[in-house]
Amino acid sequence: MYEWIKALHVIAVISWMAGMLYLPRLFVYHCDAPPGSPQSETFKVMERRLLKAIINPAMAVTWLAGIWLIWKGGWISSGWMHGKLALVIALSAVHGFFSRWVKDFAADRNTRSAKFYRIINEVPTVLMIGIVILVIVKPF
């Protein structure tokens, strides 16, 4: 069963990361669309659907499967796992910020620039790199 849950975990992580990398890119383009325009309304739908149908469920499955793997694998005392969990918590916090910004865009309350979202778009990538290195290399 462990290998099946691990496969589910990896699939969920890939789905979560795909959404986390795409959503801020939508924010970049949404910034250029005038509020109330057809383009802005289309971005609102795309952002909401991406968050609700892909990102949120993928994060939930990632966490549930990951917790099960930690428990069954006895990984909780491993130093690399502590580092990984810290980065996954940080990624989850970024997810929370993204969720808030989807609501801000939906209410035409965005106050940030496209440049801000271009920079923020790199945060999930940096966290993912750290997580993958910790899982594969297990440096401590």
Backbone as CSV, one residue per row, in Angstrom:
resi,resn,N_x,N_y,N_z,CA_x,CA_y,CA_z,C_x,C_y,C_z
1,MET,0.825,-1.206,0.000,0.000,0.000,0.000,0.867,1.268,0.000
2,TYR,2.034,1.166,0.647,2.925,2.328,0.767,3.280,2.903,-0.608
3,GLU,3.633,2.043,-1.538,4.028,2.511,-2.878,2.874,3.189,-3.605
4,TRP,1.651,2.697,-3.427,0.478,3.306,-4.054,0.205,4.695,-3.478
5,ILE,0.346,4.823,-2.175,0.134,6.133,-1.541,1.244,7.095,-1.961
6,LYS,2.451,6.574,-2.094,3.553,7.415,-2.564,3.276,7.913,-3.979
7,ALA,2.788,7.031,-4.851,2.439,7.442,-6.219,1.344,8.509,-6.196
8,LEU,0.325,8.303,-5.362,-0.744,9.297,-5.219,-0.172,10.625,-4.742
9,HIS,0.741,10.568,-3.785,1.383,11.779,-3.254,2.129,12.527,-4.365
10,VAL,2.906,11.815,-5.161,3.669,12.444,-6.246,2.728,13.060,-7.283
11,ILE,1.669,12.363,-7.636,0.684,12.901,-8.589,0.052,14.175,-8.036
12,ALA,-0.307,14.151,-6.759,-0.916,15.333,-6.133,0.069,16.494,-6.088
13,VAL,1.329,16.214,-5.767,2.346,17.265,-5.733,2.513,17.894,-7.110
14,ILE,2.576,17.066,-8.144,2.710,17.595,-9.507,1.522,18.486,-9.856
15,SER,0.331,18.050,-9.515,-0.874,18.843,-9.798,-0.869,20.150,-9.017
16,TRP,-0.498,20.078,-7.739,-0.440,21.274,-6.894,0.566,22.268,-7.463
17,MET,1.752,21.764,-7.804,2.788,22.657,-8.318,2.403,23.255,-9.677
18,ALA,1.757,22.477,-10.524,1.325,23.019,-11.814,0.415,24.227,-11.592
19,GLY,-0.521,24.074,-10.675,-1.422,25.189,-10.368,-0.707,26.350,-9.712
20,MET,0.204,26.050,-8.799,0.928,27.105,-8.082,1.872,27.875,-9.003
21,LEU,2.298,27.258,-10.082,3.138,27.952,-11.050,2.314,28.724,-12.076
22,TYR,1.105,28.261,-12.345,0.265,28.900,-13.361,-0.553,30.062,-12.796
23,LEU,-1.041,29.938,-11.572,-1.932,30.965,-11.017,-1.288,32.351,-10.965
24,PRO,-0.065,32.502,-10.463,0.511,33.854,-10.474,0.754,34.395,-11.876
25,ARG,0.943,33.510,-12.845,1.075,33.963,-14.232,-0.257,34.551,-14.698
26,LEU,-1.371,33.933,-14.293,-2.681,34.508,-14.599,-2.827,35.884,-13.948
27,PHE,-2.320,36.019,-12.719,-2.381,37.311,-12.037,-1.627,38.384,-12.831
28,VAL,-0.475,38.016,-13.389,0.310,38.963,-14.184,-0.539,39.490,-15.335
29,TYR,-1.184,38.592,-16.059,-2.007,39.013,-17.201,-3.275,39.727,-16.750
30,HIS,-3.823,39.320,-15.618,-5.044,39.929,-15.104,-4.797,41.398,-14.747
31,CYS,-3.600,41.710,-14.271,-3.267,43.093,-13.924,-3.440,44.044,-15.108
32,ASP,-3.199,43.536,-16.301,-3.277,44.365,-17.504,-4.697,44.513,-18.043
33,ALA,-5.636,43.740,-17.508,-7.024,43.799,-17.990,-7.800,44.814,-17.151
34,PRO,-8.454,45.767,-17.796,-9.232,46.748,-17.038,-10.367,46.064,-16.253
35,PRO,-10.586,46.489,-14.994,-11.682,45.897,-14.208,-13.016,45.991,-14.949
36,GLY,-13.760,44.898,-14.923,-15.066,44.844,-15.581,-15.010,44.490,-17.050
37,SER,-13.806,44.447,-17.620,-13.676,44.114,-19.040,-13.932,42.626,-19.241
38,PRO,-14.266,42.230,-20.458,-14.443,40.797,-20.726,-13.193,39.980,-20.371
39,GLN,-12.006,40.543,-20.634,-10.775,39.831,-20.300,-10.661,39.632,-18.788
40,SER,-10.950,40.664,-18.020,-10.878,40.574,-16.564,-11.850,39.526,-16.034
41,GLU,-13.043,39.510,-16.578,-14.044,38.539,-16.126,-13.630,37.107,-16.488
42,THR,-12.980,36.953,-17.639,-12.483,35.632,-18.025,-11.376,35.179,-17.075
43,PHE,-10.452,36.094,-16.736,-9.395,35.745,-15.789,-9.970,35.356,-14.434
44,LYS,-11.010,36.032,-13.989,-11.647,35.692,-12.706,-12.143,34.251,-12.711
45,VAL,-12.782,33.861,-13.797,-13.292,32.489,-13.912,-12.128,31.496,-13.933
46,MET,-11.109,31.796,-14.726,-9.955,30.899,-14.825,-9.262,30.734,-13.473
47,GLU,-9.066,31.847,-12.763,-8.385,31.804,-11.462,-9.201,31.011,-10.442
48,ARG,-10.495,31.282,-10.395,-11.356,30.581,-9.435,-11.388,29.078,-9.715
49,ARG,-11.552,28.706,-10.976,-11.608,27.282,-11.329,-10.288,26.578,-11.065
50,LEU,-9.192,27.227,-11.395,-7.882,26.640,-11.140,-7.686,26.397,-9.643
51,LEU,-8.042,27.390,-8.842,-7.885,27.261,-7.395,-8.803,26.186,-6.828
52,LYS,-10.083,26.248,-7.161,-11.072,25.350,-6.547,-11.020,23.927,-7.094
53,ALA,-10.752,23.769,-8.391,-10.828,22.433,-9.006,-9.490,21.693,-9.026
54,ILE,-8.380,22.424,-8.956,-7.082,21.761,-9.064,-6.205,22.025,-7.845
55,ILE,-5.917,23.284,-7.566,-4.919,23.604,-6.539,-5.369,23.162,-5.145
56,ASN,-6.575,23.544,-4.732,-7.031,23.179,-3.378,-7.109,21.664,-3.177
57,PRO,-7.780,20.922,-4.079,-7.813,19.459,-3.875,-6.426,18.815,-3.927
58,ALA,-5.566,19.297,-4.813,-4.220,18.722,-4.921,-3.423,18.962,-3.640
59,MET,-3.563,20.142,-3.053,-2.870,20.409,-1.795,-3.389,19.494,-0.691
60,ALA,-4.704,19.312,-0.617,-5.287,18.445,0.413,-4.785,17.013,0.278
61,VAL,-4.775,16.493,-0.943,-4.304,15.118,-1.162,-2.804,15.024,-0.864
62,THR,-2.047,16.036,-1.251,-0.610,16.061,-0.960,-0.371,15.943,0.543
63,TRP,-1.078,16.759,1.312,-0.907,16.742,2.771,-1.360,15.412,3.376
64,LEU,-2.528,14.939,2.983,-3.043,13.694,3.569,-2.142,12.506,3.246
65,ALA,-1.772,12.381,1.984,-0.896,11.273,1.591,0.481,11.426,2.233
66,GLY,0.976,12.665,2.291,2.281,12.909,2.899,2.314,12.557,4.374
67,ILE,1.282,12.930,5.099,1.210,12.593,6.522,1.168,11.075,6.698
68,TRP,0.398,10.406,5.860,0.319,8.937,5.928,1.697,8.321,5.666
69,LEU,2.417,8.845,4.658,3.744,8.322,4.333,4.734,8.555,5.478
70,ILE,4.664,9.719,6.100,5.545,10.007,7.239,5.274,9.012,8.365
71,TRP,4.018,8.793,8.643,3.618,7.901,9.724,4.037,6.461,9.439
72,LYS,3.667,5.967,8.252,3.966,4.576,7.909,5.460,4.339,7.671
73,GLY,6.143,5.342,7.148,7.565,5.191,6.849,8.472,5.478,8.031
74,GLY,7.898,6.026,9.111,8.712,6.361,10.270,9.686,7.505,10.023
75,TRP,9.299,8.446,9.173,10.190,9.528,8.771,10.195,10.720,9.724
76,ILE,9.316,10.751,10.702,9.135,11.954,11.517,10.401,12.377,12.262
77,SER,11.292,11.454,12.579,12.508,11.816,13.319,13.676,12.195,12.404
78,SER,13.471,12.143,11.108,14.541,12.457,10.148,14.706,13.962,9.997
79,GLY,15.947,14.415,10.047,16.229,15.845,9.898,15.773,16.405,8.568
80,TRP,16.012,15.646,7.492,15.602,16.128,6.172,14.091,16.309,6.107
81,MET,13.346,15.457,6.842,11.891,15.575,6.833,11.453,16.855,7.546
82,HIS,12.144,17.226,8.602,11.818,18.484,9.289,12.002,19.666,8.341
83,GLY,13.112,19.630,7.595,13.343,20.684,6.604,12.279,20.685,5.523
84,LYS,11.929,19.492,5.043,10.907,19.385,4.011,9.581,19.919,4.525
85,LEU,9.208,19.524,5.733,7.934,19.998,6.302,7.920,21.518,6.439
86,ALA,9.052,22.100,6.831,9.119,23.565,6.936,8.866,24.209,5.568
87,LEU,9.465,23.649,4.521,9.263,24.204,3.178,7.840,23.957,2.675
88,VAL,7.255,22.810,3.003,5.873,22.526,2.589,4.903,23.455,3.334
89,ILE,5.190,23.751,4.591,4.367,24.723,5.326,4.485,26.098,4.666
90,ALA,5.697,26.475,4.270,5.886,27.744,3.562,5.118,27.750,2.239
91,LEU,5.160,26.640,1.500,4.418,26.540,0.245,2.915,26.645,0.501
92,SER,2.461,26.050,1.585,1.043,26.138,1.949,0.657,27.573,2.303
93,ALA,1.567,28.303,2.934,1.313,29.717,3.235,1.209,30.529,1.943
94,VAL,2.098,30.250,0.991,2.024,30.917,-0.323,0.683,30.596,-0.972
95,HIS,0.252,29.354,-0.870,-1.062,28.939,-1.375,-2.152,29.809,-0.744
96,GLY,-2.047,30.038,0.552,-3.017,30.893,1.235,-3.028,32.311,0.683
97,PHE,-1.843,32.855,0.439,-1.765,34.191,-0.163,-2.410,34.194,-1.541
98,PHE,-2.127,33.171,-2.350,-2.718,33.081,-3.682,-4.240,33.037,-3.592
99,SER,-4.758,32.280,-2.632,-6.216,32.188,-2.446,-6.796,33.565,-2.138
100,ARG,-6.108,34.293,-1.280,-6.564,35.647,-0.929,-6.557,36.559,-2.151
101,TRP,-5.514,36.434,-2.961,-5.412,37.298,-4.136,-6.455,36.948,-5.189
102,VAL,-6.842,35.686,-5.280,-7.944,35.320,-6.175,-9.206,36.065,-5.742
103,LYS,-9.453,36.110,-4.438,-10.624,36.840,-3.921,-10.505,38.334,-4.195
104,ASP,-9.302,38.880,-4.047,-9.105,40.306,-4.329,-9.389,40.625,-5.793
105,PHE,-8.857,39.804,-6.693,-9.131,40.024,-8.117,-10.624,39.868,-8.413
106,ALA,-11.263,38.890,-7.799,-12.694,38.647,-8.040,-13.527,39.850,-7.641
107,ALA,-13.069,40.578,-6.609,-13.797,41.764,-6.133,-13.223,43.053,-6.722
108,ASP,-12.369,42.933,-7.719,-11.708,44.095,-8.343,-10.968,44.945,-7.320
109,ARG,-10.294,44.276,-6.360,-9.551,44.984,-5.309,-8.041,44.755,-5.400
110,ASN,-7.541,44.297,-6.512,-6.101,44.075,-6.616,-5.360,45.401,-6.512
111,THR,-4.321,45.435,-5.690,-3.510,46.653,-5.525,-2.052,46.420,-5.923
112,ARG,-1.750,45.234,-6.395,-0.374,44.898,-6.718,-0.129,44.981,-8.222
113,SER,1.143,45.132,-8.560,1.525,45.285,-9.968,1.827,43.927,-10.608
114,ALA,1.881,43.948,-11.930,2.265,42.746,-12.673,3.690,42.338,-12.297
115,LYS,4.558,43.308,-12.044,5.938,43.004,-11.645,5.952,42.238,-10.324
116,PHE,5.126,42.642,-9.379,5.027,41.933,-8.101,4.692,40.468,-8.327
117,TYR,3.697,40.205,-9.171,3.292,38.822,-9.431,4.340,38.044,-10.212
118,ARG,5.113,38.720,-11.065,6.212,38.036,-11.767,7.261,37.553,-10.766
119,ILE,7.551,38.383,-9.771,8.524,38.003,-8.740,7.957,36.884,-7.868
120,ILE,6.706,37.038,-7.431,6.059,36.032,-6.580,5.963,34.688,-7.303
121,ASN,5.865,34.722,-8.618,5.763,33.503,-9.419,6.974,32.587,-9.201
122,GLU,8.091,33.155,-8.762,9.307,32.361,-8.560,9.338,31.670,-7.200
123,VAL,8.556,32.138,-6.239,8.596,31.586,-4.882,8.241,30.100,-4.850
124,PRO,7.124,29.659,-5.473,6.840,28.219,-5.462,7.957,27.387,-6.099
125,THR,8.599,27.924,-7.118,9.691,27.204,-7.778,10.865,26.997,-6.825
126,VAL,11.244,28.050,-6.123,12.363,27.963,-5.180,12.040,26.962,-4.067
127,LEU,10.814,27.029,-3.535,10.411,26.092,-2.485,10.417,24.655,-3.005
128,MET,9.917,24.459,-4.213,9.887,23.124,-4.806,11.299,22.561,-4.970
129,ILE,12.217,23.373,-5.418,13.608,22.919,-5.589,14.169,22.453,-4.252
130,GLY,13.935,23.240,-3.211,14.405,22.847,-1.885,13.781,21.550,-1.411
131,ILE,12.488,21.395,-1.625,11.783,20.178,-1.215,12.334,18.954,-1.950
132,VAL,12.493,19.072,-3.249,12.990,17.936,-4.045,14.405,17.553,-3.610
133,ILE,15.261,18.539,-3.389,16.621,18.233,-2.943,16.596,17.510,-1.606
134,LEU,15.773,17.978,-0.676,15.699,17.325,0.630,15.203,15.880,0.517
135,VAL,14.208,15.659,-0.335,13.632,14.308,-0.466,14.602,13.355,-1.162
136,ILE,15.257,13.810,-2.197,16.122,12.922,-2.991,17.502,12.754,-2.344
137,VAL,18.115,13.847,-1.937,19.474,13.806,-1.414,19.512,13.432,0.062
138,LYS,18.479,13.841,0.808,18.434,13.601,2.258,19.754,13.998,2.903
139,PRO,20.120,15.295,2.813,21.445,15.722,3.247,21.691,15.670,4.756
140,PHE,20.635,15.531,5.539,20.825,15.445,6.998,19.682,14.684,7.617
